[in-house]
Amino acid sequence: METKLAIFEQKEIRKVWNSEEWDWYFSIVDIIEALTESPNPRKYWSVLKTRLKQEWSELTTICSQLKMKARDWKHYLTDAGNTKTILRLIQSIPSKKAEPFKMWLAKVWDERINEIYDPELAFERAISNYRKRWYSEEWIKQRLKSIDIRKELTGEWNDRWIKEWTQYAILTNEILKSWSDMTTSEYKDLKWLKKESLKDNMTNLELVFNMLAEASTTEIIKEENSIGFEKIKKASNRWWNVSGVARKQLEKETGKKVISKNNFLSENKKLST
């Protein structure tokens, strides 16, 4: 299950979608931080769990532990609850934000239901968010296309028994390195990024070359019908350098580097000065 972020009053709340139960699971620690603004939400949850156990509350027994991505980009087992569990949790936390949070929770659910039945809504919401952050229309088109290509690639990986997050990370890292000659962490360091999305800070050309690498990978594993991590990696290794060769040829012809140190934040700062 992929970790996604939702925002409540400028606080990030991690969530994952359980397709079998057809429900969202939210990080309990993140919710406690958003509701209480505690400087140590993990300690708050630990104390609350102890009190709930003493009261024979079943709330602690119906919480799940799910792997969620943390700020260091690694996945850790995290106490999580589905919508019903979170609504019960809110009753145990004294907070003036309880009612606004319930409304926010309903809104998150409503957006999910609408997007399931009409996927275009998810794209429309993404477009709206990018426009609010002053991305150009040309860049937005490229970014949405890159999302589409990425979904096709990960769909093929999933169908071909790529299930573990570490395998996705390794293959993704190799694809990026094939055309940029940098790992994900090296690329983010170049652009002075921390937790920001790398792709959201790529230029048009960078997005194009990354799309070429991912699209060509998708085609070759389909053509060779590769199954399993090792076979997919072996089959793809022969073709991952296609976009790398193209990038170097373009740089030779134009005399300009494709890979830029600038990220969206620095470019936006230039526009505002």
C-alpha positions as CSV (number, residue, x, y, z in Angstrom):
1,M,0.0,0.0,0.0
2,E,1.4,3.4,-1.0
3,T,1.8,6.1,1.6
4,K,0.0,9.3,0.6
5,L,-0.2,12.6,2.4
6,A,-3.3,14.5,3.4
7,I,-3.2,18.0,4.9
8,F,-5.2,19.2,7.9
9,E,-4.6,22.8,8.9
10,Q,-1.0,22.6,7.5
11,K,-0.2,19.4,9.3
12,E,0.7,16.3,7.2
13,I,-1.2,13.2,7.9
14,R,0.0,9.9,6.3
15,K,-2.6,7.6,4.9
16,V,-2.8,4.4,2.9
17,W,-5.7,3.0,0.9
18,N,-6.8,-0.6,1.8
19,S,-8.5,-1.8,-1.4
20,E,-9.6,-5.1,0.2
21,E,-11.5,-3.3,3.0
22,W,-12.2,-0.3,0.8
23,D,-11.1,2.2,3.5
24,W,-8.4,4.7,4.4
25,Y,-5.9,3.9,7.2
26,F,-4.4,7.0,8.9
27,S,-1.3,7.4,11.0
28,I,-2.5,7.8,14.6
29,V,0.7,9.7,15.7
30,D,0.1,12.2,12.8
31,I,-3.5,12.7,13.9
32,I,-2.5,13.2,17.5
33,E,0.0,15.8,16.5
34,A,-2.6,17.6,14.3
35,L,-5.2,17.6,17.1
36,T,-3.1,18.3,20.1
37,E,0.0,20.1,18.7
38,S,1.9,18.1,21.2
39,P,5.8,18.4,21.0
40,N,6.0,14.7,21.4
41,P,3.0,13.0,19.8
42,R,4.5,9.5,20.1
43,K,4.8,9.9,23.9
44,Y,1.2,11.3,24.0
45,W,0.0,8.2,22.1
46,S,2.0,5.9,24.4
47,V,0.4,7.4,27.5
48,L,-3.1,7.4,25.9
49,K,-2.7,3.7,25.0
50,T,-1.8,2.8,28.6
51,R,-4.9,4.7,29.9
52,L,-7.2,3.1,27.3
53,K,-5.9,-0.4,28.2
54,Q,-6.6,0.4,31.9
55,E,-10.1,1.4,31.0
56,W,-10.5,-1.9,29.0
57,S,-11.1,0.1,25.8
58,E,-10.9,-2.1,22.7
59,L,-9.6,0.9,20.7
60,T,-6.0,-0.2,21.2
61,T,-6.7,-3.8,20.0
62,I,-8.4,-2.7,16.7
63,C,-5.4,-0.5,15.7
64,S,-3.2,-1.9,13.0
65,Q,0.5,-1.7,12.3
66,L,1.2,-0.7,8.7
67,K,4.4,0.2,7.0
68,M,4.4,3.9,6.2
69,K,7.0,6.2,4.7
70,A,8.7,8.5,7.2
71,R,10.4,11.8,6.6
72,D,13.7,10.0,6.1
73,W,12.1,8.2,3.1
74,K,12.3,4.8,4.9
75,H,9.3,2.7,5.7
76,Y,8.5,1.8,9.4
77,L,5.7,0.0,11.1
78,T,3.3,2.6,12.2
79,D,0.1,2.5,14.4
80,A,-2.8,3.2,12.1
81,G,-6.6,3.1,12.2
82,N,-9.3,3.1,9.6
83,T,-12.0,5.7,9.5
84,K,-14.2,4.1,12.2
85,T,-11.2,3.7,14.5
86,I,-10.1,7.3,14.0
87,L,-13.5,8.6,14.8
88,R,-13.5,6.7,18.1
89,L,-10.0,7.9,18.8
90,I,-11.0,11.5,18.5
91,Q,-13.5,11.0,21.3
92,S,-10.6,10.1,23.6
93,I,-8.6,13.2,22.8
94,P,-9.6,16.6,24.3
95,S,-9.2,19.0,21.4
96,K,-11.1,22.0,20.1
97,K,-10.2,20.7,16.6
98,A,-12.2,17.5,17.0
99,E,-15.3,18.7,15.1
100,P,-13.3,20.4,12.2
101,F,-11.2,17.2,12.0
102,K,-14.4,15.1,11.6
103,M,-15.5,17.4,8.7
104,W,-12.0,17.1,7.2
105,L,-12.2,13.3,7.5
106,A,-15.6,13.2,5.7
107,K,-14.1,15.5,2.9
108,V,-11.1,13.1,2.4
109,W,-13.5,10.2,2.1
110,D,-15.8,12.1,-0.3
111,E,-12.8,13.0,-2.6
112,R,-11.7,9.3,-2.6
113,I,-15.2,8.1,-3.6
114,N,-15.5,10.7,-6.3
115,E,-12.1,9.8,-7.7
116,I,-12.8,6.1,-7.8
117,Y,-15.9,6.6,-9.9
118,D,-14.4,9.5,-11.9
119,P,-10.5,9.3,-12.1
120,E,-10.4,12.6,-14.0
121,L,-11.2,14.4,-10.8
122,A,-7.9,13.3,-9.3
123,F,-6.1,14.9,-12.3
124,E,-8.2,18.0,-12.0
125,R,-7.3,18.4,-8.3
126,A,-3.6,17.9,-9.2
127,I,-3.8,20.6,-11.9
128,S,-5.5,23.0,-9.5
129,N,-2.8,22.5,-6.9
130,Y,0.0,23.0,-9.4
131,R,-1.6,26.2,-10.7
132,K,-1.8,27.5,-7.1
133,R,1.9,27.0,-6.9
134,W,2.6,28.9,-10.1
135,Y,3.7,26.1,-12.3
136,S,3.4,26.8,-16.0
137,E,0.7,25.1,-18.1
138,E,3.3,23.4,-20.3
139,W,5.0,22.0,-17.2
140,I,1.7,20.8,-15.7
141,K,0.9,18.8,-18.9
142,Q,4.3,17.2,-18.8
143,R,3.9,16.3,-15.1
144,L,0.5,14.7,-15.6
145,K,1.9,12.7,-18.5
146,S,4.8,11.5,-16.4
147,I,2.3,10.4,-13.7
148,D,0.4,8.4,-16.3
149,I,3.6,6.7,-17.6
150,R,4.7,6.0,-14.1
151,K,1.4,4.3,-13.2
152,E,1.6,2.1,-16.3
153,L,5.2,1.1,-15.3
154,T,4.3,0.3,-11.6
155,G,1.2,-1.5,-12.8
156,E,3.4,-3.8,-14.9
157,W,5.8,-4.3,-12.0
158,N,2.9,-5.3,-9.7
159,D,1.5,-7.7,-12.3
160,R,4.9,-9.3,-12.6
161,W,5.4,-10.0,-8.9
162,I,7.2,-6.8,-7.8
163,K,5.6,-6.4,-4.4
164,E,8.1,-5.1,-1.9
165,W,8.8,-1.4,-1.5
166,T,12.6,-2.0,-1.6
167,Q,12.3,-3.6,-5.0
168,Y,10.3,-0.6,-6.3
169,A,12.9,1.7,-4.9
170,I,15.9,-0.2,-6.4
171,L,14.3,-0.3,-9.9
172,T,13.2,3.3,-9.7
173,N,16.7,4.3,-8.6
174,E,18.3,2.4,-11.5
175,I,16.0,4.0,-14.1
176,L,16.9,7.5,-12.8
177,K,20.6,6.7,-12.7
178,S,20.5,5.3,-16.3
179,W,19.7,8.7,-17.9
180,S,21.0,11.2,-15.3
181,D,24.1,9.3,-14.0
182,M,22.8,10.1,-10.4
183,T,21.0,8.2,-7.8
184,T,17.8,9.7,-6.3
185,S,19.6,11.0,-3.2
186,E,22.4,12.5,-5.4
187,Y,19.8,14.2,-7.7
188,K,17.9,15.6,-4.7
189,D,21.1,16.9,-3.2
190,L,22.0,18.6,-6.4
191,K,18.7,20.5,-6.3
192,W,18.9,21.2,-2.6
193,L,15.7,19.2,-1.9
194,K,14.8,17.5,1.4
195,K,11.4,16.0,1.6
196,E,10.1,17.7,-1.5
197,S,9.2,15.6,-4.6
198,L,12.0,15.3,-7.1
199,K,9.7,15.1,-10.1
200,D,7.8,18.2,-8.9
201,N,11.1,20.0,-9.1
202,M,12.3,18.8,-12.5
203,T,12.4,21.0,-15.5
204,N,10.4,20.1,-18.7
205,L,13.5,18.5,-20.3
206,E,14.3,16.5,-17.1
207,L,10.7,15.2,-17.0
208,V,10.9,14.2,-20.7
209,F,14.0,12.1,-20.3
210,N,12.7,10.5,-17.1
211,M,9.5,9.6,-19.0
212,L,11.4,8.2,-21.9
213,A,13.4,5.9,-19.4
214,E,10.2,4.7,-17.7
215,A,8.2,4.2,-20.9
216,S,11.0,2.2,-22.6
217,T,11.4,0.1,-19.5
218,T,7.7,-0.7,-19.6
219,E,7.8,-1.7,-23.2
220,I,10.8,-4.0,-22.9
221,I,9.5,-6.0,-19.9
222,K,6.2,-6.4,-21.7
223,E,8.0,-7.5,-24.9
224,E,10.2,-10.0,-23.1
225,N,7.4,-11.0,-20.7
226,S,9.8,-10.7,-17.7
227,I,8.5,-12.1,-14.4
228,G,10.0,-11.4,-11.0
229,F,12.5,-8.9,-9.7
230,E,15.7,-10.4,-11.0
231,K,14.4,-11.1,-14.5
232,I,12.9,-7.6,-14.8
233,K,16.1,-6.0,-13.6
234,K,18.2,-8.1,-16.0
235,A,15.9,-7.5,-19.0
236,S,15.7,-3.8,-18.3
237,N,19.4,-3.2,-17.7
238,R,20.0,-3.7,-21.4
239,W,17.7,-0.8,-22.3
240,W,17.8,1.6,-19.4
241,N,20.6,3.6,-21.1
242,V,18.5,4.5,-24.1
243,S,17.4,7.8,-22.6
244,G,21.0,8.3,-21.2
245,V,22.5,8.2,-24.7
246,A,19.7,10.5,-26.0
247,R,20.5,13.0,-23.2
248,K,24.2,13.1,-23.9
249,Q,23.6,13.5,-27.6
250,L,21.3,16.4,-27.0
251,E,23.8,18.0,-24.7
252,K,26.5,17.6,-27.4
253,E,24.3,19.1,-30.1
254,T,23.1,22.1,-28.0
255,G,26.1,22.6,-25.7
256,K,23.8,22.9,-22.8
257,K,23.3,20.5,-19.8
258,V,19.9,18.9,-19.5
259,I,20.2,18.3,-15.7
260,S,19.7,21.6,-13.8
261,K,20.7,22.5,-10.3
262,N,17.6,24.7,-10.1
263,N,14.5,23.4,-8.5
264,F,11.0,24.8,-8.6
265,L,11.5,26.7,-5.3
266,S,14.6,28.5,-6.7
267,E,12.9,29.2,-10.0
268,N,9.9,30.6,-8.2
269,K,12.1,32.8,-6.1
270,K,13.6,34.3,-9.3
271,L,10.2,35.2,-10.6
272,S,9.1,36.9,-7.4
273,T,12.2,39.2,-7.3
